[in-house]
């Protein structure tokens, strides 16, 4: 149980409409020991977030379907 909680605390959701940005951030964070999950925009984020229990969300401001500020609110 404790190991599972530790792994969940390292979940980072990366939200960007740009595949290269998602890949760059994901590679960097994996190298630091995080588990990354990727979403393209707000609608993906709202579907994924409840399932992955991400503790951190890294988002672009300009997303295809919503702006990053609104997403974070």
mmCIF file of the N, C-alpha and C atoms, coordinates in Angstrom:
data_MODEL
# 
_entry.id   MODEL 
# 
loop_
_atom_site.group_PDB 
_atom_site.id 
_atom_site.type_symbol 
_atom_site.label_atom_id 
_atom_site.label_alt_id 
_atom_site.label_comp_id 
_atom_site.label_asym_id 
_atom_site.label_entity_id 
_atom_site.label_seq_id 
_atom_site.pdbx_PDB_ins_code 
_atom_site.Cartn_x 
_atom_site.Cartn_y 
_atom_site.Cartn_z 
_atom_site.occupancy 
_atom_site.B_iso_or_equiv 
_atom_site.pdbx_formal_charge 
_atom_site.auth_seq_id 
_atom_site.auth_comp_id 
_atom_site.auth_asym_id 
_atom_site.auth_atom_id 
_atom_site.pdbx_PDB_model_num 
ATOM 1   N N  . UNK A 1 1  ? 0.815   -1.199 0.000   1.00 0.00 ? 1  UNK A N  1 
ATOM 2   C CA . UNK A 1 1  ? 0.000   0.000  0.000   1.00 0.00 ? 1  UNK A CA 1 
ATOM 3   C C  . UNK A 1 1  ? 0.853   1.255  0.000   1.00 0.00 ? 1  UNK A C  1 
ATOM 4   N N  . UNK A 1 2  ? 1.869   1.305  0.872   1.00 0.00 ? 2  UNK A N  1 
ATOM 5   C CA . UNK A 1 2  ? 2.717   2.488  0.951   1.00 0.00 ? 2  UNK A CA 1 
ATOM 6   C C  . UNK A 1 2  ? 3.438   2.720  -0.372  1.00 0.00 ? 2  UNK A C  1 
ATOM 7   N N  . UNK A 1 3  ? 3.969   1.657  -0.999  1.00 0.00 ? 3  UNK A N  1 
ATOM 8   C CA . UNK A 1 3  ? 4.653   1.789  -2.277  1.00 0.00 ? 3  UNK A CA 1 
ATOM 9   C C  . UNK A 1 3  ? 3.745   2.345  -3.355  1.00 0.00 ? 3  UNK A C  1 
ATOM 10  N N  . UNK A 1 4  ? 2.488   1.917  -3.346  1.00 0.00 ? 4  UNK A N  1 
ATOM 11  C CA . UNK A 1 4  ? 1.516   2.421  -4.317  1.00 0.00 ? 4  UNK A CA 1 
ATOM 12  C C  . UNK A 1 4  ? 1.277   3.913  -4.108  1.00 0.00 ? 4  UNK A C  1 
ATOM 13  N N  . UNK A 1 5  ? 1.154   4.346  -2.864  1.00 0.00 ? 5  UNK A N  1 
ATOM 14  C CA . UNK A 1 5  ? 0.966   5.774  -2.572  1.00 0.00 ? 5  UNK A CA 1 
ATOM 15  C C  . UNK A 1 5  ? 2.182   6.582  -2.984  1.00 0.00 ? 5  UNK A C  1 
ATOM 16  N N  . UNK A 1 6  ? 3.373   6.034  -2.762  1.00 0.00 ? 6  UNK A N  1 
ATOM 17  C CA . UNK A 1 6  ? 4.594   6.733  -3.164  1.00 0.00 ? 6  UNK A CA 1 
ATOM 18  C C  . UNK A 1 6  ? 4.636   6.918  -4.676  1.00 0.00 ? 6  UNK A C  1 
ATOM 19  N N  . UNK A 1 7  ? 4.248   5.880  -5.425  1.00 0.00 ? 7  UNK A N  1 
ATOM 20  C CA . UNK A 1 7  ? 4.226   5.989  -6.881  1.00 0.00 ? 7  UNK A CA 1 
ATOM 21  C C  . UNK A 1 7  ? 3.214   7.017  -7.342  1.00 0.00 ? 7  UNK A C  1 
ATOM 22  N N  . UNK A 1 8  ? 2.042   7.071  -6.731  1.00 0.00 ? 8  UNK A N  1 
ATOM 23  C CA . UNK A 1 8  ? 1.027   8.039  -7.112  1.00 0.00 ? 8  UNK A CA 1 
ATOM 24  C C  . UNK A 1 8  ? 1.475   9.458  -6.813  1.00 0.00 ? 8  UNK A C  1 
ATOM 25  N N  . UNK A 1 9  ? 2.276   9.652  -5.783  1.00 0.00 ? 9  UNK A N  1 
ATOM 26  C CA . UNK A 1 9  ? 2.728   10.992 -5.445  1.00 0.00 ? 9  UNK A CA 1 
ATOM 27  C C  . UNK A 1 9  ? 3.728   11.514 -6.467  1.00 0.00 ? 9  UNK A C  1 
ATOM 28  N N  . UNK A 1 10 ? 4.206   10.649 -7.333  1.00 0.00 ? 10 UNK A N  1 
ATOM 29  C CA . UNK A 1 10 ? 5.142   11.057 -8.378  1.00 0.00 ? 10 UNK A CA 1 
ATOM 30  C C  . UNK A 1 10 ? 4.472   11.190 -9.740  1.00 0.00 ? 10 UNK A C  1 
ATOM 31  N N  . UNK A 1 11 ? 3.148   11.132 -9.804  1.00 0.00 ? 11 UNK A N  1 
ATOM 32  C CA . UNK A 1 11 ? 2.427   11.304 -11.064 1.00 0.00 ? 11 UNK A CA 1 
ATOM 33  C C  . UNK A 1 11 ? 2.368   12.780 -11.451 1.00 0.00 ? 11 UNK A C  1 
ATOM 34  N N  . UNK A 1 12 ? 2.794   13.076 -12.674 1.00 0.00 ? 12 UNK A N  1 
ATOM 35  C CA . UNK A 1 12 ? 2.736   14.440 -13.213 1.00 0.00 ? 12 UNK A CA 1 
ATOM 36  C C  . UNK A 1 12 ? 1.945   14.393 -14.511 1.00 0.00 ? 12 UNK A C  1 
ATOM 37  N N  . UNK A 1 13 ? 0.928   15.226 -14.605 1.00 0.00 ? 13 UNK A N  1 
ATOM 38  C CA . UNK A 1 13 ? 0.139   15.330 -15.821 1.00 0.00 ? 13 UNK A CA 1 
ATOM 39  C C  . UNK A 1 13 ? 0.675   16.495 -16.635 1.00 0.00 ? 13 UNK A C  1 
ATOM 40  N N  . UNK A 1 14 ? 1.076   16.216 -17.875 1.00 0.00 ? 14 UNK A N  1 
ATOM 41  C CA . UNK A 1 14 ? 1.594   17.232 -18.782 1.00 0.00 ? 14 UNK A CA 1 
ATOM 42  C C  . UNK A 1 14 ? 0.507   17.527 -19.809 1.00 0.00 ? 14 UNK A C  1 
ATOM 43  N N  . UNK A 1 15 ? 0.124   18.805 -19.908 1.00 0.00 ? 15 UNK A N  1 
ATOM 44  C CA . UNK A 1 15 ? -0.951  19.210 -20.818 1.00 0.00 ? 15 UNK A CA 1 
ATOM 45  C C  . UNK A 1 15 ? -0.390  20.193 -21.832 1.00 0.00 ? 15 UNK A C  1 
ATOM 46  N N  . UNK A 1 16 ? -0.400  19.794 -23.094 1.00 0.00 ? 16 UNK A N  1 
ATOM 47  C CA . UNK A 1 16 ? 0.084   20.663 -24.166 1.00 0.00 ? 16 UNK A CA 1 
ATOM 48  C C  . UNK A 1 16 ? -0.481  20.178 -25.491 1.00 0.00 ? 16 UNK A C  1 
ATOM 49  N N  . UNK A 1 17 ? -0.820  21.113 -26.336 1.00 0.00 ? 17 UNK A N  1 
ATOM 50  C CA . UNK A 1 17 ? -1.278  20.768 -27.677 1.00 0.00 ? 17 UNK A CA 1 
ATOM 51  C C  . UNK A 1 17 ? -0.129  20.405 -28.599 1.00 0.00 ? 17 UNK A C  1 
ATOM 52  N N  . UNK A 1 18 ? 1.098   20.664 -28.171 1.00 0.00 ? 18 UNK A N  1 
ATOM 53  C CA . UNK A 1 18 ? 2.280   20.419 -28.982 1.00 0.00 ? 18 UNK A CA 1 
ATOM 54  C C  . UNK A 1 18 ? 2.970   19.124 -28.545 1.00 0.00 ? 18 UNK A C  1 
ATOM 55  N N  . UNK A 1 19 ? 3.051   18.160 -29.450 1.00 0.00 ? 19 UNK A N  1 
ATOM 56  C CA . UNK A 1 19 ? 3.625   16.849 -29.131 1.00 0.00 ? 19 UNK A CA 1 
ATOM 57  C C  . UNK A 1 19 ? 5.088   16.951 -28.722 1.00 0.00 ? 19 UNK A C  1 
ATOM 58  N N  . UNK A 1 20 ? 5.853   17.834 -29.368 1.00 0.00 ? 20 UNK A N  1 
ATOM 59  C CA . UNK A 1 20 ? 7.271   17.982 -29.019 1.00 0.00 ? 20 UNK A CA 1 
ATOM 60  C C  . UNK A 1 20 ? 7.441   18.505 -27.594 1.00 0.00 ? 20 UNK A C  1 
ATOM 61  N N  . UNK A 1 21 ? 6.595   19.441 -27.196 1.00 0.00 ? 21 UNK A N  1 
ATOM 62  C CA . UNK A 1 21 ? 6.650   19.976 -25.833 1.00 0.00 ? 21 UNK A CA 1 
ATOM 63  C C  . UNK A 1 21 ? 6.333   18.884 -24.822 1.00 0.00 ? 21 UNK A C  1 
ATOM 64  N N  . UNK A 1 22 ? 5.283   18.110 -25.096 1.00 0.00 ? 22 UNK A N  1 
ATOM 65  C CA . UNK A 1 22 ? 4.932   17.011 -24.191 1.00 0.00 ? 22 UNK A CA 1 
ATOM 66  C C  . UNK A 1 22 ? 6.069   16.013 -24.067 1.00 0.00 ? 22 UNK A C  1 
ATOM 67  N N  . UNK A 1 23 ? 6.685   15.662 -25.196 1.00 0.00 ? 23 UNK A N  1 
ATOM 68  C CA . UNK A 1 23 ? 7.774   14.690 -25.181 1.00 0.00 ? 23 UNK A CA 1 
ATOM 69  C C  . UNK A 1 23 ? 8.993   15.237 -24.421 1.00 0.00 ? 23 UNK A C  1 
ATOM 70  N N  . UNK A 1 24 ? 9.347   16.496 -24.647 1.00 0.00 ? 24 UNK A N  1 
ATOM 71  C CA . UNK A 1 24 ? 10.485  17.103 -23.963 1.00 0.00 ? 24 UNK A CA 1 
ATOM 72  C C  . UNK A 1 24 ? 10.281  17.106 -22.454 1.00 0.00 ? 24 UNK A C  1 
ATOM 73  N N  . UNK A 1 25 ? 9.105   17.589 -22.009 1.00 0.00 ? 25 UNK A N  1 
ATOM 74  C CA . UNK A 1 25 ? 8.821   17.647 -20.580 1.00 0.00 ? 25 UNK A CA 1 
ATOM 75  C C  . UNK A 1 25 ? 8.749   16.254 -19.960 1.00 0.00 ? 25 UNK A C  1 
ATOM 76  N N  . UNK A 1 26 ? 8.121   15.343 -20.665 1.00 0.00 ? 26 UNK A N  1 
ATOM 77  C CA . UNK A 1 26 ? 7.994   13.976 -20.164 1.00 0.00 ? 26 UNK A CA 1 
ATOM 78  C C  . UNK A 1 26 ? 9.368   13.336 -19.991 1.00 0.00 ? 26 UNK A C  1 
ATOM 79  N N  . UNK A 1 27 ? 10.230  13.485 -20.980 1.00 0.00 ? 27 UNK A N  1 
ATOM 80  C CA . UNK A 1 27 ? 11.579  12.919 -20.905 1.00 0.00 ? 27 UNK A CA 1 
ATOM 81  C C  . UNK A 1 27 ? 12.356  13.500 -19.728 1.00 0.00 ? 27 UNK A C  1 
ATOM 82  N N  . UNK A 1 28 ? 12.274  14.813 -19.551 1.00 0.00 ? 28 UNK A N  1 
ATOM 83  C CA . UNK A 1 28 ? 12.990  15.466 -18.450 1.00 0.00 ? 28 UNK A CA 1 
ATOM 84  C C  . UNK A 1 28 ? 12.470  14.995 -17.095 1.00 0.00 ? 28 UNK A C  1 
ATOM 85  N N  . UNK A 1 29 ? 11.149  14.901 -16.955 1.00 0.00 ? 29 UNK A N  1 
ATOM 86  C CA . UNK A 1 29 ? 10.570  14.506 -15.667 1.00 0.00 ? 29 UNK A CA 1 
ATOM 87  C C  . UNK A 1 29 ? 10.805  13.032 -15.357 1.00 0.00 ? 29 UNK A C  1 
ATOM 88  N N  . UNK A 1 30 ? 10.744  12.183 -16.377 1.00 0.00 ? 30 UNK A N  1 
ATOM 89  C CA . UNK A 1 30 ? 11.043  10.760 -16.168 1.00 0.00 ? 30 UNK A CA 1 
ATOM 90  C C  . UNK A 1 30 ? 12.485  10.607 -15.692 1.00 0.00 ? 30 UNK A C  1 
ATOM 91  N N  . UNK A 1 31 ? 13.377  11.399 -16.251 1.00 0.00 ? 31 UNK A N  1 
ATOM 92  C CA . UNK A 1 31 ? 14.772  11.376 -15.833 1.00 0.00 ? 31 UNK A CA 1 
ATOM 93  C C  . UNK A 1 31 ? 14.965  11.785 -14.384 1.00 0.00 ? 31 UNK A C  1 
ATOM 94  N N  . UNK A 1 32 ? 14.002  12.528 -13.851 1.00 0.00 ? 32 UNK A N  1 
ATOM 95  C CA . UNK A 1 32 ? 14.050  12.949 -12.437 1.00 0.00 ? 32 UNK A CA 1 
ATOM 96  C C  . UNK A 1 32 ? 13.269  12.006 -11.533 1.00 0.00 ? 32 UNK A C  1 
ATOM 97  N N  . UNK A 1 33 ? 12.774  10.908 -12.081 1.00 0.00 ? 33 UNK A N  1 
ATOM 98  C CA . UNK A 1 33 ? 12.090  9.904  -11.270 1.00 0.00 ? 33 UNK A CA 1 
ATOM 99  C C  . UNK A 1 33 ? 10.579  10.024 -11.200 1.00 0.00 ? 33 UNK A C  1 
ATOM 100 N N  . UNK A 1 34 ? 9.982   10.865 -12.029 1.00 0.00 ? 34 UNK A N  1 
ATOM 101 C CA . UNK A 1 34 ? 8.529   11.024 -12.027 1.00 0.00 ? 34 UNK A CA 1 
ATOM 102 C C  . UNK A 1 34 ? 7.881   10.113 -13.057 1.00 0.00 ? 34 UNK A C  1 
ATOM 103 N N  . UNK A 1 35 ? 6.618   9.809  -12.832 1.00 0.00 ? 35 UNK A N  1 
ATOM 104 C CA . UNK A 1 35 ? 5.790   9.087  -13.798 1.00 0.00 ? 35 UNK A CA 1 
ATOM 105 C C  . UNK A 1 35 ? 4.936   10.129 -14.496 1.00 0.00 ? 35 UNK A C  1 
ATOM 106 N N  . UNK A 1 36 ? 4.992   10.180 -15.812 1.00 0.00 ? 36 UNK A N  1 
ATOM 107 C CA . UNK A 1 36 ? 4.258   11.222 -16.531 1.00 0.00 ? 36 UNK A CA 1 
ATOM 108 C C  . UNK A 1 36 ? 3.072   10.654 -17.291 1.00 0.00 ? 36 UNK A C  1 
ATOM 109 N N  . UNK A 1 37 ? 2.040   11.474 -17.363 1.00 0.00 ? 37 UNK A N  1 
ATOM 110 C CA . UNK A 1 37 ? 0.847   11.184 -18.136 1.00 0.00 ? 37 UNK A CA 1 
ATOM 111 C C  . UNK A 1 37 ? 0.635   12.409 -19.020 1.00 0.00 ? 37 UNK A C  1 
ATOM 112 N N  . UNK A 1 38 ? 0.237   12.197 -20.263 1.00 0.00 ? 38 UNK A N  1 
ATOM 113 C CA . UNK A 1 38 ? 0.103   13.314 -21.180 1.00 0.00 ? 38 UNK A CA 1 
ATOM 114 C C  . UNK A 1 38 ? -1.349  13.529 -21.598 1.00 0.00 ? 38 UNK A C  1 
ATOM 115 N N  . UNK A 1 39 ? -1.705  14.801 -21.763 1.00 0.00 ? 39 UNK A N  1 
ATOM 116 C CA . UNK A 1 39 ? -3.019  15.190 -22.280 1.00 0.00 ? 39 UNK A CA 1 
ATOM 117 C C  . UNK A 1 39 ? -2.805  16.294 -23.308 1.00 0.00 ? 39 UNK A C  1 
ATOM 118 N N  . UNK A 1 40 ? -3.670  16.339 -24.319 1.00 0.00 ? 40 UNK A N  1 
ATOM 119 C CA . UNK A 1 40 ? -3.538  17.312 -25.394 1.00 0.00 ? 40 UNK A CA 1 
ATOM 120 C C  . UNK A 1 40 ? -4.222  18.629 -25.055 1.00 0.00 ? 40 UNK A C  1 
ATOM 121 N N  . UNK A 1 41 ? -5.322  18.572 -24.347 1.00 0.00 ? 41 UNK A N  1 
ATOM 122 C CA . UNK A 1 41 ? -6.067  19.793 -24.034 1.00 0.00 ? 41 UNK A CA 1 
ATOM 123 C C  . UNK A 1 41 ? -6.924  19.615 -22.802 1.00 0.00 ? 41 UNK A C  1 
ATOM 124 N N  . UNK A 1 42 ? -7.809  20.571 -22.594 1.00 0.00 ? 42 UNK A N  1 
ATOM 125 C CA . UNK A 1 42 ? -8.655  20.572 -21.414 1.00 0.00 ? 42 UNK A CA 1 
ATOM 126 C C  . UNK A 1 42 ? -9.588  19.379 -21.326 1.00 0.00 ? 42 UNK A C  1 
ATOM 127 N N  . UNK A 1 43 ? -10.215 19.017 -22.441 1.00 0.00 ? 43 UNK A N  1 
ATOM 128 C CA . UNK A 1 43 ? -11.155 17.897 -22.391 1.00 0.00 ? 43 UNK A CA 1 
ATOM 129 C C  . UNK A 1 43 ? -10.441 16.603 -22.029 1.00 0.00 ? 43 UNK A C  1 
ATOM 130 N N  . UNK A 1 44 ? -9.231  16.390 -22.576 1.00 0.00 ? 44 UNK A N  1 
ATOM 131 C CA . UNK A 1 44 ? -8.441  15.217 -22.188 1.00 0.00 ? 44 UNK A CA 1 
ATOM 132 C C  . UNK A 1 44 ? -8.089  15.267 -20.706 1.00 0.00 ? 44 UNK A C  1 
ATOM 133 N N  . UNK A 1 45 ? -7.697  16.437 -20.247 1.00 0.00 ? 45 UNK A N  1 
ATOM 134 C CA . UNK A 1 45 ? -7.293  16.602 -18.848 1.00 0.00 ? 45 UNK A CA 1 
ATOM 135 C C  . UNK A 1 45 ? -8.430  16.244 -17.900 1.00 0.00 ? 45 UNK A C  1 
ATOM 136 N N  . UNK A 1 46 ? -9.621  16.732 -18.189 1.00 0.00 ? 46 UNK A N  1 
ATOM 137 C CA . UNK A 1 46 ? -10.765 16.479 -17.307 1.00 0.00 ? 46 UNK A CA 1 
ATOM 138 C C  . UNK A 1 46 ? -11.154 15.003 -17.295 1.00 0.00 ? 46 UNK A C  1 
ATOM 139 N N  . UNK A 1 47 ? -10.865 14.269 -18.380 1.00 0.00 ? 47 UNK A N  1 
ATOM 140 C CA . UNK A 1 47 ? -11.130 12.829 -18.414 1.00 0.00 ? 47 UNK A CA 1 
ATOM 141 C C  . UNK A 1 47 ? -10.047 12.060 -17.657 1.00 0.00 ? 47 UNK A C  1 
ATOM 142 N N  . UNK A 1 48 ? -8.796  12.460 -17.834 1.00 0.00 ? 48 UNK A N  1 
ATOM 143 C CA . UNK A 1 48 ? -7.651  11.717 -17.302 1.00 0.00 ? 48 UNK A CA 1 
ATOM 144 C C  . UNK A 1 48 ? -7.401  11.986 -15.820 1.00 0.00 ? 48 UNK A C  1 
ATOM 145 N N  . UNK A 1 49 ? -7.502  13.234 -15.408 1.00 0.00 ? 49 UNK A N  1 
ATOM 146 C CA . UNK A 1 49 ? -7.084  13.640 -14.059 1.00 0.00 ? 49 UNK A CA 1 
ATOM 147 C C  . UNK A 1 49 ? -7.717  12.829 -12.933 1.00 0.00 ? 49 UNK A C  1 
ATOM 148 N N  . UNK A 1 50 ? -9.022  12.561 -12.947 1.00 0.00 ? 50 UNK A N  1 
ATOM 149 C CA . UNK A 1 50 ? -9.585  11.774 -11.836 1.00 0.00 ? 50 UNK A CA 1 
ATOM 150 C C  . UNK A 1 50 ? -9.045  10.339 -11.769 1.00 0.00 ? 50 UNK A C  1 
ATOM 151 N N  . UNK A 1 51 ? -8.588  9.814  -12.910 1.00 0.00 ? 51 UNK A N  1 
ATOM 152 C CA . UNK A 1 51 ? -8.115  8.435  -12.958 1.00 0.00 ? 51 UNK A CA 1 
ATOM 153 C C  . UNK A 1 51 ? -6.660  8.280  -12.538 1.00 0.00 ? 51 UNK A C  1 
ATOM 154 N N  . UNK A 1 52 ? -5.847  9.318  -12.725 1.00 0.00 ? 52 UNK A N  1 
ATOM 155 C CA . UNK A 1 52 ? -4.407  9.166  -12.511 1.00 0.00 ? 52 UNK A CA 1 
ATOM 156 C C  . UNK A 1 52 ? -3.916  9.714  -11.178 1.00 0.00 ? 52 UNK A C  1 
ATOM 157 N N  . UNK A 1 53 ? -4.716  10.484 -10.491 1.00 0.00 ? 53 UNK A N  1 
ATOM 158 C CA . UNK A 1 53 ? -4.332  11.033 -9.196  1.00 0.00 ? 53 UNK A CA 1 
ATOM 159 C C  . UNK A 1 53 ? -2.999  11.783 -9.270  1.00 0.00 ? 53 UNK A C  1 
ATOM 160 N N  . UNK A 1 54 ? -2.863  12.645 -10.286 1.00 0.00 ? 54 UNK A N  1 
ATOM 161 C CA . UNK A 1 54 ? -1.637  13.425 -10.447 1.00 0.00 ? 54 UNK A CA 1 
ATOM 162 C C  . UNK A 1 54 ? -1.554  14.484 -9.355  1.00 0.00 ? 54 UNK A C  1 
ATOM 163 N N  . UNK A 1 55 ? -0.380  14.627 -8.785  1.00 0.00 ? 55 UNK A N  1 
ATOM 164 C CA . UNK A 1 55 ? -0.145  15.635 -7.752  1.00 0.00 ? 55 UNK A CA 1 
ATOM 165 C C  . UNK A 1 55 ? 0.302   16.955 -8.361  1.00 0.00 ? 55 UNK A C  1 
ATOM 166 N N  . UNK A 1 56 ? 0.830   16.900 -9.592  1.00 0.00 ? 56 UNK A N  1 
ATOM 167 C CA . UNK A 1 56 ? 1.319   18.091 -10.283 1.00 0.00 ? 56 UNK A CA 1 
ATOM 168 C C  . UNK A 1 56 ? 0.756   18.094 -11.691 1.00 0.00 ? 56 UNK A C  1 
ATOM 169 N N  . UNK A 1 57 ? 0.323   19.267 -12.145 1.00 0.00 ? 57 UNK A N  1 
ATOM 170 C CA . UNK A 1 57 ? -0.106  19.458 -13.527 1.00 0.00 ? 57 UNK A CA 1 
ATOM 171 C C  . UNK A 1 57 ? 0.765   20.543 -14.132 1.00 0.00 ? 57 UNK A C  1 
ATOM 172 N N  . UNK A 1 58 ? 1.420   20.224 -15.247 1.00 0.00 ? 58 UNK A N  1 
ATOM 173 C CA . UNK A 1 58 ? 2.213   21.192 -16.004 1.00 0.00 ? 58 UNK A CA 1 
ATOM 174 C C  . UNK A 1 58 ? 1.445   21.448 -17.283 1.00 0.00 ? 58 UNK A C  1 
ATOM 175 N N  . UNK A 1 59 ? 1.054   22.715 -17.498 1.00 0.00 ? 59 UNK A N  1 
ATOM 176 C CA . UNK A 1 59 ? 0.185   23.026 -18.628 1.00 0.00 ? 59 UNK A CA 1 
ATOM 177 C C  . UNK A 1 59 ? 0.682   24.230 -19.414 1.00 0.00 ? 59 UNK A C  1 
ATOM 178 N N  . UNK A 1 60 ? 0.504   24.162 -20.734 1.00 0.00 ? 60 UNK A N  1 
ATOM 179 C CA . UNK A 1 60 ? 0.670   25.333 -21.586 1.00 0.00 ? 60 UNK A CA 1 
ATOM 180 C C  . UNK A 1 60 ? -0.444  26.318 -21.260 1.00 0.00 ? 60 UNK A C  1 
ATOM 181 N N  . UNK A 1 61 ? -0.214  27.561 -21.564 1.00 0.00 ? 61 UNK A N  1 
ATOM 182 C CA . UNK A 1 61 ? -1.289  28.544 -21.430 1.00 0.00 ? 61 UNK A CA 1 
ATOM 183 C C  . UNK A 1 61 ? -2.232  28.439 -22.615 1.00 0.00 ? 61 UNK A C  1 
ATOM 184 N N  . UNK A 1 62 ? -1.668  28.264 -23.807 1.00 0.00 ? 62 UNK A N  1 
ATOM 185 C CA . UNK A 1 62 ? -2.485  28.163 -25.026 1.00 0.00 ? 62 UNK A CA 1 
ATOM 186 C C  . UNK A 1 62 ? -2.712  26.702 -25.372 1.00 0.00 ? 62 UNK A C  1 
ATOM 187 N N  . UNK A 1 63 ? -3.912  26.227 -25.098 1.00 0.00 ? 63 UNK A N  1 
ATOM 188 C CA . UNK A 1 63 ? -4.297  24.861 -25.411 1.00 0.00 ? 63 UNK A CA 1 
ATOM 189 C C  . UNK A 1 63 ? -5.320  24.893 -26.547 1.00 0.00 ? 63 UNK A C  1 
ATOM 190 N N  . UNK A 1 64 ? -5.504  23.767 -27.235 1.00 0.00 ? 64 UNK A N  1 
ATOM 191 C CA . UNK A 1 64 ? -6.432  23.752 -28.370 1.00 0.00 ? 64 UNK A CA 1 
ATOM 192 C C  . UNK A 1 64 ? -7.877  24.097 -28.018 1.00 0.00 ? 64 UNK A C  1 
ATOM 193 N N  . UNK A 1 65 ? -8.339  23.736 -26.822 1.00 0.00 ? 65 UNK A N  1 
ATOM 194 C CA . UNK A 1 65 ? -9.767  23.898 -26.518 1.00 0.00 ? 65 UNK A CA 1 
ATOM 195 C C  . UNK A 1 65 ? -10.075 24.756 -25.304 1.00 0.00 ? 65 UNK A C  1 
ATOM 196 N N  . UNK A 1 66 ? -9.062  25.159 -24.543 1.00 0.00 ? 66 UNK A N  1 
ATOM 197 C CA . UNK A 1 66 ? -9.259  25.972 -23.345 1.00 0.00 ? 66 UNK A CA 1 
ATOM 198 C C  . UNK A 1 66 ? -7.911  26.608 -23.014 1.00 0.00 ? 66 UNK A C  1 
ATOM 199 N N  . UNK A 1 67 ? -7.923  27.731 -22.341 1.00 0.00 ? 67 UNK A N  1 
ATOM 200 C CA . UNK A 1 67 ? -6.605  28.282 -21.964 1.00 0.00 ? 67 UNK A CA 1 
ATOM 201 C C  . UNK A 1 67 ? -6.151  27.662 -20.639 1.00 0.00 ? 67 UNK A C  1 
ATOM 202 N N  . UNK A 1 68 ? -4.839  27.601 -20.465 1.00 0.00 ? 68 UNK A N  1 
ATOM 203 C CA . UNK A 1 68 ? -4.253  26.931 -19.306 1.00 0.00 ? 68 UNK A CA 1 
ATOM 204 C C  . UNK A 1 68 ? -4.634  27.552 -17.979 1.00 0.00 ? 68 UNK A C  1 
ATOM 205 N N  . UNK A 1 69 ? -4.880  28.868 -17.953 1.00 0.00 ? 69 UNK A N  1 
ATOM 206 C CA . UNK A 1 69 ? -5.285  29.530 -16.715 1.00 0.00 ? 69 UNK A CA 1 
ATOM 207 C C  . UNK A 1 69 ? -6.659  29.017 -16.284 1.00 0.00 ? 69 UNK A C  1 
ATOM 208 N N  . UNK A 1 70 ? -7.581  28.958 -17.222 1.00 0.00 ? 70 UNK A N  1 
ATOM 209 C CA . UNK A 1 70 ? -8.933  28.446 -16.923 1.00 0.00 ? 70 UNK A CA 1 
ATOM 210 C C  . UNK A 1 70 ? -8.853  26.987 -16.497 1.00 0.00 ? 70 UNK A C  1 
ATOM 211 N N  . UNK A 1 71 ? -8.017  26.221 -17.166 1.00 0.00 ? 71 UNK A N  1 
ATOM 212 C CA . UNK A 1 71 ? -7.852  24.811 -16.815 1.00 0.00 ? 71 UNK A CA 1 
ATOM 213 C C  . UNK A 1 71 ? -7.424  24.660 -15.357 1.00 0.00 ? 71 UNK A C  1 
ATOM 214 N N  . UNK A 1 72 ? -6.449  25.437 -14.931 1.00 0.00 ? 72 UNK A N  1 
ATOM 215 C CA . UNK A 1 72 ? -5.945  25.331 -13.570 1.00 0.00 ? 72 UNK A CA 1 
ATOM 216 C C  . UNK A 1 72 ? -6.954  25.824 -12.519 1.00 0.00 ? 72 UNK A C  1 
ATOM 217 N N  . UNK A 1 73 ? -7.809  26.746 -12.901 1.00 0.00 ? 73 UNK A N  1 
ATOM 218 C CA . UNK A 1 73 ? -8.820  27.237 -11.947 1.00 0.00 ? 73 UNK A CA 1 
ATOM 219 C C  . UNK A 1 73 ? -9.820  26.147 -11.688 1.00 0.00 ? 73 UNK A C  1 
# 
